[in-house]
Amino acid sequence: MTSRIGRVVAASAATALATLGVTVANPAPASAAMTICYNTSQAGSFAGIAGQAASIWNNATTNLTLSANCGSNLRIYQITGGGSYAIRTSLGNGRVYIDTQQAQQYSPLRIMTHEIGHILGLPDNYNGNCALLMSGGSAGTSCTNPYPSTAEANRVSNLFAGTRAAERAEGNGSAVFRDSWPAVAATVG
């Protein structure tokens, strides 16, 4: 109700000022950006890399901000063995697991940014194209690109444009994303 009263008062004031010949600029609407709080308390040596990945997503997208240790929408874990993967519980919420062994073969920043991409609603795209972040390990160990393509970034921005209906309609609810990164090759000794 106070919001409605505030709008009525503002409209009345603007009308009165306009009558007096005073021009009033309309202020920009408040940002509707969603904040995704990520927690790195279990990320071990990958905590700093999580911050870099968050910065990449923050710079590439609109309508969302990833912020460190302000809550636990997204929890990041360091594991050894089993491969890196993400579990999305809902759009913008879930867990990311970064495998230390895999991060010795592939770019840890690319892995982190890719796995966070799943939490933000992106599926895998195993086409081997290094320019696409969601191609994951299919682009090979020499691919170190940690940046989403314009299309990938726009997709995330659109998902966070204030419509939870998109989440339900397009299957962006719970999902497990495994096998983005080929298994570490066993050494024969």
ROSE-4610 file (N, C-alpha, C; in Angstrom, 1 decimal, always signed):
// ROSE-4610
residu = [M/M/M/T/T/T/S/S/S/R/R/R/I/I/I/G/G/G/R/R/R/V/V/V/V/V/V/A/A/A/A/A/A/S/S/S/A/A/A/A/A/A/T/T/T/A/A/A/L/L/L/A/A/A/T/T/T/L/L/L/G/G/G/V/V/V/T/T/T/V/V/V/A/A/A/N/N/N/P/P/P/A/A/A/P/P/P/A/A/A/S/S/S/A/A/A/A/A/A/M/M/M/T/T/T/I/I/I/C/C/C/Y/Y/Y/N/N/N/T/T/T/S/S/S/Q/Q/Q/A/A/A/G/G/G/S/S/S/F/F/F/A/A/A/G/G/G/I/I/I/A/A/A/G/G/G/Q/Q/Q/A/A/A/A/A/A/S/S/S/I/I/I/W/W/W/N/N/N/N/N/N/A/A/A/T/T/T/T/T/T/N/N/N/L/L/L/T/T/T/L/L/L/S/S/S/A/A/A/N/N/N/C/C/C/G/G/G/S/S/S/N/N/N/L/L/L/R/R/R/I/I/I/Y/Y/Y/Q/Q/Q/I/I/I/T/T/T/G/G/G/G/G/G/G/G/G/S/S/S/Y/Y/Y/A/A/A/I/I/I/R/R/R/T/T/T/S/S/S/L/L/L/G/G/G/N/N/N/G/G/G/R/R/R/V/V/V/Y/Y/Y/I/I/I/D/D/D/T/T/T/Q/Q/Q/Q/Q/Q/A/A/A/Q/Q/Q/Q/Q/Q/Y/Y/Y/S/S/S/P/P/P/L/L/L/R/R/R/I/I/I/M/M/M/T/T/T/H/H/H/E/E/E/I/I/I/G/G/G/H/H/H/I/I/I/L/L/L/G/G/G/L/L/L/P/P/P/D/D/D/N/N/N/Y/Y/Y/N/N/N/G/G/G/N/N/N/C/C/C/A/A/A/L/L/L/L/L/L/M/M/M/S/S/S/G/G/G/G/G/G/S/S/S/A/A/A/G/G/G/T/T/T/S/S/S/C/C/C/T/T/T/N/N/N/P/P/P/Y/Y/Y/P/P/P/S/S/S/T/T/T/A/A/A/E/E/E/A/A/A/N/N/N/R/R/R/V/V/V/S/S/S/N/N/N/L/L/L/F/F/F/A/A/A/G/G/G/T/T/T/R/R/R/A/A/A/A/A/A/E/E/E/R/R/R/A/A/A/E/E/E/G/G/G/N/N/N/G/G/G/S/S/S/A/A/A/V/V/V/F/F/F/R/R/R/D/D/D/S/S/S/W/W/W/P/P/P/A/A/A/V/V/V/A/A/A/A/A/A/T/T/T/V/V/V/G/G/G]
num = [1/1/1/2/2/2/3/3/3/4/4/4/5/5/5/6/6/6/7/7/7/8/8/8/9/9/9/10/10/10/11/11/11/12/12/12/13/13/13/14/14/14/15/15/15/16/16/16/17/17/17/18/18/18/19/19/19/20/20/20/21/21/21/22/22/22/23/23/23/24/24/24/25/25/25/26/26/26/27/27/27/28/28/28/29/29/29/30/30/30/31/31/31/32/32/32/33/33/33/34/34/34/35/35/35/36/36/36/37/37/37/38/38/38/39/39/39/40/40/40/41/41/41/42/42/42/43/43/43/44/44/44/45/45/45/46/46/46/47/47/47/48/48/48/49/49/49/50/50/50/51/51/51/52/52/52/53/53/53/54/54/54/55/55/55/56/56/56/57/57/57/58/58/58/59/59/59/60/60/60/61/61/61/62/62/62/63/63/63/64/64/64/65/65/65/66/66/66/67/67/67/68/68/68/69/69/69/70/70/70/71/71/71/72/72/72/73/73/73/74/74/74/75/75/75/76/76/76/77/77/77/78/78/78/79/79/79/80/80/80/81/81/81/82/82/82/83/83/83/84/84/84/85/85/85/86/86/86/87/87/87/88/88/88/89/89/89/90/90/90/91/91/91/92/92/92/93/93/93/94/94/94/95/95/95/96/96/96/97/97/97/98/98/98/99/99/99/100/100/100/101/101/101/102/102/102/103/103/103/104/104/104/105/105/105/106/106/106/107/107/107/108/108/108/109/109/109/110/110/110/111/111/111/112/112/112/113/113/113/114/114/114/115/115/115/116/116/116/117/117/117/118/118/118/119/119/119/120/120/120/121/121/121/122/122/122/123/123/123/124/124/124/125/125/125/126/126/126/127/127/127/128/128/128/129/129/129/130/130/130/131/131/131/132/132/132/133/133/133/134/134/134/135/135/135/136/136/136/137/137/137/138/138/138/139/139/139/140/140/140/141/141/141/142/142/142/143/143/143/144/144/144/145/145/145/146/146/146/147/147/147/148/148/148/149/149/149/150/150/150/151/151/151/152/152/152/153/153/153/154/154/154/155/155/155/156/156/156/157/157/157/158/158/158/159/159/159/160/160/160/161/161/161/162/162/162/163/163/163/164/164/164/165/165/165/166/166/166/167/167/167/168/168/168/169/169/169/170/170/170/171/171/171/172/172/172/173/173/173/174/174/174/175/175/175/176/176/176/177/177/177/178/178/178/179/179/179/180/180/180/181/181/181/182/182/182/183/183/183/184/184/184/185/185/185/186/186/186/187/187/187/188/188/188/189/189/189]
x = [+0.8/+0.0/+0.9/+2.0/+2.8/+3.5/+3.7/+4.3/+3.3/+2.0/+1.0/+0.8/+0.9/+0.8/+2.0/+3.2/+4.4/+4.2/+3.7/+3.5/+2.5/+1.4/+0.4/+1.0/+1.8/+2.4/+3.4/+4.2/+5.2/+4.5/+3.5/+2.7/+2.1/+1.5/+0.9/+2.0/+3.2/+4.2/+4.7/+4.9/+5.3/+4.3/+3.0/+2.0/+2.1/+2.2/+2.3/+3.5/+4.6/+5.8/+5.7/+5.1/+4.9/+4.0/+3.0/+2.1/+2.9/+3.9/+4.8/+5.9/+5.9/+6.9/+8.3/+8.3/+9.5/+9.5/+10.7/+10.8/+11.4/+10.8/+11.2/+11.6/+12.8/+13.3/+12.8/+12.4/+12.0/+13.2/+13.3/+14.5/+14.4/+15.6/+15.6/+15.0/+14.3/+13.7/+14.8/+14.5/+15.5/+15.9/+17.1/+17.5/+16.8/+16.4/+15.7/+16.7/+18.0/+19.0/+18.9/+19.0/+19.0/+20.4/+20.6/+21.9/+22.0/+23.0/+23.3/+24.5/+24.3/+25.3/+26.0/+27.3/+28.1/+29.0/+29.1/+29.9/+31.1/+32.3/+33.5/+34.2/+33.5/+34.1/+34.6/+34.1/+34.6/+35.3/+35.6/+36.3/+37.8/+38.4/+39.8/+40.6/+41.5/+42.4/+41.6/+40.3/+39.5/+38.7/+38.8/+38.1/+38.4/+39.6/+40.0/+39.5/+39.6/+39.1/+37.6/+36.9/+35.4/+35.2/+36.0/+35.8/+36.1/+37.0/+37.3/+36.2/+35.6/+34.5/+33.3/+33.0/+31.9/+32.0/+33.2/+33.5/+33.2/+33.6/+33.4/+31.9/+31.1/+29.6/+29.0/+29.5/+28.9/+29.2/+30.3/+30.7/+29.9/+29.6/+29.0/+27.5/+26.9/+25.4/+24.8/+23.5/+22.7/+21.7/+21.0/+19.9/+20.4/+21.7/+22.1/+23.5/+23.8/+25.1/+25.5/+26.7/+27.2/+28.0/+27.8/+28.4/+28.9/+30.2/+30.8/+30.4/+30.2/+30.0/+28.9/+27.8/+26.7/+25.5/+25.7/+24.7/+25.1/+24.1/+24.5/+23.6/+23.2/+22.5/+23.3/+24.6/+25.6/+26.7/+26.9/+28.1/+29.1/+30.4/+31.4/+32.3/+32.6/+33.4/+34.6/+35.7/+36.9/+36.8/+37.0/+37.0/+38.2/+38.5/+39.6/+39.1/+39.1/+38.6/+37.1/+36.7/+35.2/+34.8/+35.6/+35.3/+34.6/+34.7/+34.0/+32.6/+31.6/+30.2/+29.4/+28.2/+27.3/+26.0/+25.3/+24.0/+23.2/+22.2/+21.3/+20.1/+19.7/+18.5/+17.3/+17.6/+16.7/+17.5/+16.9/+17.7/+18.4/+19.7/+20.5/+20.9/+20.5/+20.8/+21.4/+22.4/+22.9/+24.3/+25.0/+26.4/+27.3/+28.5/+29.5/+30.7/+31.1/+32.2/+33.4/+34.5/+35.7/+36.7/+37.1/+38.0/+39.4/+40.2/+41.6/+42.4/+42.1/+42.9/+42.5/+41.3/+40.9/+41.4/+41.5/+42.0/+43.5/+44.2/+45.6/+45.7/+44.6/+44.6/+44.0/+42.8/+42.1/+42.2/+41.9/+41.9/+41.0/+41.4/+40.5/+39.5/+39.9/+39.0/+37.9/+38.2/+37.2/+36.3/+36.8/+35.9/+35.0/+35.5/+34.6/+33.5/+33.9/+33.0/+31.9/+32.3/+31.4/+30.4/+30.9/+30.0/+29.1/+29.5/+28.6/+27.5/+27.9/+27.0/+25.8/+26.0/+24.9/+24.0/+24.5/+23.7/+22.8/+23.4/+22.7/+21.8/+21.6/+20.6/+21.1/+22.4/+22.9/+23.2/+22.8/+23.1/+24.5/+25.0/+26.2/+26.0/+27.1/+27.1/+28.4/+28.4/+29.7/+30.0/+30.3/+30.6/+32.1/+32.9/+34.3/+34.8/+33.9/+34.2/+34.7/+35.9/+36.6/+35.9/+35.3/+34.7/+33.4/+32.9/+31.7/+32.1/+31.8/+32.1/+31.4/+30.2/+29.5/+29.9/+30.9/+31.4/+32.3/+32.6/+33.3/+34.6/+34.9/+36.1/+36.2/+35.1/+35.1/+36.0/+36.3/+37.2/+38.7/+39.0/+40.3/+41.0/+42.2/+42.9/+43.6/+43.8/+44.5/+43.5/+42.2/+41.3/+41.2/+41.5/+41.5/+40.5/+39.7/+38.7/+37.7/+37.7/+36.7/+35.5/+35.4/+34.3/+33.1/+31.9/+30.7/+30.7/+30.1/+29.9/+28.8/+28.6/+27.5/+26.2/+26.0/+24.7/+24.5/+25.6/+25.5/+25.1/+25.8/+25.6/+24.2/+23.8/+22.4/+21.4/+21.6/+20.7/+20.5/+21.6/+21.6/+20.9/+21.2/+20.5/+19.0/+18.6/+17.2/+16.5/+17.2/+16.7/+16.5/+17.3/+17.2/+16.5/+15.8/+15.1/+13.8/+13.7/+12.5/+11.4/+11.7/+10.6/+11.0/+10.3/+10.5/+9.7/+8.7/+8.0/+8.9/+10.0/+10.9/+11.6/+11.8/+12.5/+11.6/+10.4/+9.5/+9.2/+9.0/+8.7/+9.8/+11.0/+12.2/+13.0/+12.5/+13.3/+14.5/+14.5/+15.7/+15.6/+14.8/+14.7/+15.9/+15.6/+16.7/+17.3/+18.7/+19.4/+20.8/+21.3/+22.7/+23.5/+24.6/+25.4/+26.8/+26.9/+28.2/+28.8/+30.0/+30.7/+31.0/+31.0/+31.4/+32.8/+33.6/+35.1/+35.5/+36.1/+36.6/+37.4/+37.3/+38.0/+39.5/+40.2/+41.6/+42.2/+43.1/+43.7/+44.5/+44.3/+45.1/+46.5/+47.5/+48.9/+49.2/+49.8/+50.3/+51.7/+52.0/+53.3/+54.0]
y = [-1.2/+0.0/+1.3/+1.3/+2.4/+2.7/+1.6/+1.8/+2.5/+2.2/+2.8/+4.3/+4.6/+6.0/+6.8/+6.2/+6.8/+7.2/+6.3/+6.5/+7.6/+7.7/+8.7/+10.1/+10.1/+11.4/+11.9/+10.9/+11.3/+11.8/+11.2/+11.6/+13.0/+13.2/+14.5/+15.6/+15.3/+16.3/+16.6/+15.6/+15.8/+16.7/+16.4/+17.2/+18.7/+18.9/+20.2/+21.0/+20.3/+20.9/+21.2/+20.3/+20.6/+21.8/+21.9/+23.1/+24.4/+24.4/+25.5/+25.7/+24.8/+24.8/+24.2/+23.4/+22.8/+21.4/+21.0/+19.7/+18.7/+17.6/+16.6/+15.3/+14.9/+13.7/+12.5/+11.5/+10.2/+9.4/+9.0/+8.3/+6.9/+6.3/+4.9/+4.0/+3.0/+2.0/+1.2/+0.8/+0.1/-1.2/-1.6/-2.9/-4.1/-4.9/-6.2/-7.3/-7.1/-8.1/-9.1/-10.3/-11.3/-11.5/-11.6/-11.9/-13.4/-14.0/-15.4/-15.4/-15.8/-15.9/-17.2/-17.2/-18.4/-18.6/-19.8/-20.1/-20.9/-20.4/-21.1/-21.8/-21.9/-22.5/-23.9/-24.6/-26.0/-26.1/-24.9/-24.9/-25.1/-25.0/-25.2/-24.3/-24.9/-24.1/-23.4/-23.8/-23.2/-22.0/-21.5/-20.4/-19.1/-18.9/-17.7/-17.8/-19.1/-19.3/-19.1/-19.5/-19.2/-17.7/-16.9/-15.4/-14.9/-15.5/-15.1/-15.5/-16.7/-17.2/-16.3/-15.9/-15.1/-13.7/-13.2/-11.9/-12.0/-13.1/-13.4/-13.3/-14.1/-14.1/-12.7/-12.0/-10.7/-9.7/-9.8/-8.9/-9.3/-10.6/-11.0/-11.0/-10.9/-11.0/-9.7/-9.7/-8.7/-9.5/-8.8/-9.4/-10.3/-10.5/-11.3/-10.8/-11.1/-10.8/-11.9/-12.5/-13.5/-12.8/-13.1/-12.4/-13.5/-13.3/-14.3/-14.3/-15.5/-15.7/-14.9/-14.5/-13.8/-14.7/-16.0/-17.0/-18.2/-19.1/-20.4/-20.8/-19.9/-20.3/-21.4/-21.1/-21.9/-22.3/-23.5/-24.0/-24.7/-24.3/-24.8/-25.7/-26.9/-27.9/-28.3/-28.6/-29.2/-30.7/-31.5/-33.0/-33.5/-34.8/-35.4/-36.7/-36.8/-38.0/-37.9/-38.6/-38.6/-37.6/-36.7/-35.7/-34.5/-33.3/-32.1/-32.2/-31.6/-31.7/-30.6/-30.4/-29.5/-30.2/-29.8/-30.2/-29.0/-28.7/-27.6/-28.0/-27.4/-27.7/-26.9/-25.7/-24.8/-23.7/-22.9/-21.9/-21.0/-20.9/-20.1/-20.7/-22.0/-22.7/-24.0/-24.4/-25.8/-25.9/-26.9/-27.2/-27.5/-27.0/-27.3/-28.0/-29.1/-29.9/-29.8/-29.4/-29.3/-30.3/-31.2/-32.3/-31.8/-32.0/-31.5/-32.2/-33.5/-34.3/-33.7/-33.5/-32.9/-31.5/-30.8/-29.4/-29.4/-30.5/-30.6/-30.8/-31.3/-31.5/-30.3/-29.9/-28.8/-27.5/-26.4/-25.1/-25.1/-24.9/-24.8/-23.7/-22.6/-21.4/-21.8/-22.5/-22.9/-23.9/-24.8/-25.8/-25.1/-24.2/-23.5/-22.7/-21.9/-21.0/-21.9/-23.0/-23.9/-24.5/-25.0/-25.7/-24.7/-23.4/-22.4/-22.1/-22.2/-22.0/-23.0/-24.2/-25.1/-24.6/-24.1/-23.5/-22.3/-21.6/-20.5/-20.8/-22.1/-22.6/-23.1/-23.2/-23.7/-25.2/-25.8/-27.2/-27.4/-28.6/-29.0/-28.9/-28.6/-28.5/-29.2/-30.5/-31.2/-31.1/-30.0/-29.9/-29.6/-29.6/-29.4/-28.0/-27.0/-25.6/-24.9/-24.5/-23.9/-22.5/-21.9/-20.6/-20.7/-21.9/-22.1/-22.6/-21.9/-22.4/-23.7/-23.9/-25.1/-26.3/-26.2/-27.3/-28.2/-27.6/-28.3/-28.9/-30.1/-30.8/-31.3/-31.3/-31.7/-30.9/-29.7/-28.8/-29.2/-30.1/-30.6/-29.8/-30.4/-29.8/-28.5/-28.3/-27.0/-25.8/-26.1/-25.0/-24.4/-23.1/-22.5/-21.4/-21.2/-20.1/-20.2/-19.3/-19.3/-18.4/-17.9/-16.9/-17.5/-17.2/-17.6/-16.8/-17.5/-16.8/-15.8/-14.9/-13.9/-14.6/-15.6/-16.4/-17.0/-17.6/-18.2/-17.2/-16.0/-15.0/-14.4/-14.2/-13.7/-14.7/-15.9/-17.0/-16.9/-16.7/-16.6/-15.3/-14.2/-12.9/-13.0/-13.7/-13.9/-14.7/-15.8/-16.6/-15.9/-14.9/-14.1/-12.8/-12.7/-11.4/-11.3/-12.0/-11.8/-12.8/-13.8/-14.8/-16.1/-16.5/-17.9/-18.9/-18.3/-19.2/-19.9/-19.2/-19.7/-20.9/-20.9/-22.0/-23.3/-23.1/-24.3/-24.7/-23.8/-24.1/-24.8/-24.4/-24.9/-25.9/-26.4/-27.5/-27.0/-25.8/-25.3/-25.5/-26.5/-26.8/-27.7/-28.8/-29.6/-30.4/-30.6/-31.3/-31.6/-32.8/-33.1/-33.1/-32.4/-32.3/-33.0/-34.2/-35.0/-35.2/-35.6/-36.0/-34.9/-33.6/-32.5/-32.6/-33.2/-33.3/-34.7/-35.1/-36.5/-36.9/-38.2/-38.7/-38.6/-38.4/-38.3/-39.6/-39.5/-40.7/-41.4/-42.7/-43.5/-43.7/-43.6/-43.8/-45.3/-45.8/-47.2/-47.2/-48.0/-48.0/-49.2]
z = [+0.0/+0.0/+0.0/+0.8/+0.8/-0.5/-1.3/-2.6/-3.5/-3.4/-4.2/-3.8/-2.5/-2.0/-2.5/-2.5/-3.0/-4.4/-5.3/-6.7/-6.9/-6.1/-6.3/-5.9/-4.8/-4.4/-5.4/-6.0/-7.0/-8.2/-8.6/-9.8/-9.6/-8.4/-8.1/-8.1/-7.5/-7.5/-8.9/-9.7/-11.1/-11.9/-11.6/-12.3/-11.9/-10.6/-10.0/-10.6/-10.6/-11.1/-12.6/-13.3/-14.8/-15.0/-14.2/-14.3/-14.1/-13.2/-13.0/-14.0/-15.0/-16.0/-15.7/-14.6/-14.2/-14.8/-15.5/-16.1/-15.1/-15.0/-14.0/-14.8/-14.7/-15.3/-14.6/-15.3/-14.7/-14.3/-13.0/-12.6/-13.2/-13.4/-14.0/-12.9/-13.4/-12.4/-11.7/-10.5/-9.7/-10.4/-10.3/-11.0/-10.4/-11.3/-10.9/-10.9/-10.8/-10.8/-9.7/-9.9/-8.9/-8.4/-7.1/-6.6/-6.2/-6.8/-6.4/-5.5/-4.3/-3.3/-3.4/-3.7/-3.7/-2.5/-2.1/-0.9/-1.2/-0.9/-1.2/+0.0/+1.1/+2.3/+2.1/+1.2/+0.9/-0.5/-1.1/-2.4/-2.4/-1.2/-1.1/-2.0/-2.8/-3.6/-4.8/-5.0/-6.1/-5.7/-4.4/-4.0/-4.8/-5.1/-5.9/-7.3/-7.9/-9.2/-9.3/-8.2/-8.2/-8.3/-7.6/-7.7/-9.1/-9.8/-11.2/-12.1/-11.9/-12.7/-12.5/-11.2/-10.9/-11.6/-11.6/-12.3/-13.8/-14.4/-15.8/-16.1/-15.3/-15.5/-15.2/-14.1/-13.8/-15.0/-15.6/-16.7/-18.0/-18.2/-19.4/-19.5/-18.3/-18.3/-17.6/-17.8/-17.1/-16.2/-15.4/-14.6/-13.5/-13.3/-12.1/-11.7/-10.4/-9.9/-9.0/-9.2/-8.3/-7.3/-6.0/-4.9/-3.9/-3.5/-2.6/-1.2/-0.7/+0.8/+1.4/+0.7/+1.3/+1.6/+1.3/+1.5/+0.8/+0.5/-0.1/-1.2/-2.1/-3.3/-4.1/-4.2/-4.9/-4.0/-3.8/-3.0/-3.9/-3.6/-4.5/-3.6/-4.2/-3.4/-4.2/-3.6/-4.1/-3.8/-4.9/-4.7/-5.4/-5.1/-5.8/-6.4/-7.7/-8.4/-8.7/-9.7/-10.1/-11.1/-11.4/-12.4/-11.9/-12.5/-12.1/-12.6/-11.9/-12.3/-11.5/-11.9/-11.2/-11.0/-9.9/-9.6/-9.4/-10.3/-10.2/-9.5/-8.4/-7.7/-8.2/-8.7/-9.3/-10.0/-10.8/-11.5/-10.6/-10.6/-9.8/-8.4/-8.2/-7.0/-7.3/-6.4/-6.6/-6.1/-6.6/-6.1/-7.3/-7.2/-8.2/-7.5/-8.2/-7.7/-8.7/-8.2/-9.1/-8.7/-9.6/-9.4/-9.5/-8.5/-8.6/-9.6/-9.9/-10.9/-12.3/-12.5/-13.8/-14.1/-13.0/-13.1/-13.4/-13.3/-13.7/-15.2/-15.8/-17.3/-18.1/-17.5/-18.2/-17.4/-18.0/-17.4/-16.2/-15.0/-13.8/-13.9/-14.5/-14.7/-15.7/-16.8/-17.8/-17.1/-16.4/-15.7/-14.8/-13.9/-12.9/-13.6/-14.6/-15.3/-16.0/-16.6/-17.3/-16.3/-15.2/-14.2/-13.6/-13.4/-12.9/-14.0/-15.2/-16.3/-16.2/-15.7/-15.5/-14.5/-13.4/-12.3/-12.8/-13.8/-14.4/-15.5/-15.8/-16.7/-18.1/-18.3/-19.6/-19.6/-20.7/-20.9/-21.5/-21.5/-22.2/-23.7/-24.4/-25.9/-26.3/-26.4/-26.8/-28.2/-28.8/-30.2/-30.5/-29.4/-29.6/-29.9/-29.9/-30.3/-29.0/-29.0/-27.9/-27.6/-28.6/-28.4/-27.6/-27.5/-26.7/-25.3/-24.3/-22.9/-22.6/-23.0/-22.7/-23.5/-24.4/-25.0/-24.1/-22.9/-21.9/-22.4/-21.9/-22.2/-23.7/-24.4/-25.8/-26.7/-26.2/-27.0/-26.7/-25.8/-25.6/-24.5/-24.1/-23.0/-23.3/-24.6/-25.0/-24.9/-24.9/-24.8/-23.4/-23.3/-21.9/-21.9/-22.9/-22.9/-21.8/-20.9/-19.8/-20.0/-21.2/-21.4/-22.1/-21.7/-22.4/-23.7/-24.8/-26.0/-25.8/-26.8/-26.6/-26.5/-27.3/-27.3/-25.9/-25.3/-24.0/-22.9/-23.0/-22.0/-22.2/-23.4/-23.6/-23.1/-23.3/-22.8/-21.3/-20.6/-19.1/-18.7/-19.4/-19.1/-19.3/-20.3/-20.6/-19.5/-19.1/-18.0/-16.7/-16.5/-15.2/-15.4/-16.5/-16.8/-15.9/-14.8/-14.0/-14.2/-15.0/-15.3/-14.8/-13.8/-13.2/-14.1/-14.9/-15.8/-16.8/-17.2/-18.2/-17.6/-16.3/-15.6/-15.7/-15.4/-15.4/-16.9/-17.8/-19.1/-19.9/-19.6/-20.4/-19.6/-18.5/-17.9/-17.1/-16.6/-15.9/-14.4/-14.0/-12.6/-12.2/-11.5/-11.0/-12.1/-12.0/-13.0/-12.5/-13.0/-12.7/-14.0/-14.0/-15.2/-14.9/-15.4/-15.3/-16.7/-16.7/-17.9/-18.9/-18.3/-19.2/-19.6/-18.7/-18.9/-19.0/-20.1/-20.2/-19.0/-18.6/-17.4/-17.6/-16.5/-16.5/-17.0/-17.9/-18.5/-17.5/-17.4/-16.4/-17.0/-16.1/-16.5/-16.4/-17.4/-17.4/-17.0/-15.9/-15.4/-15.4]
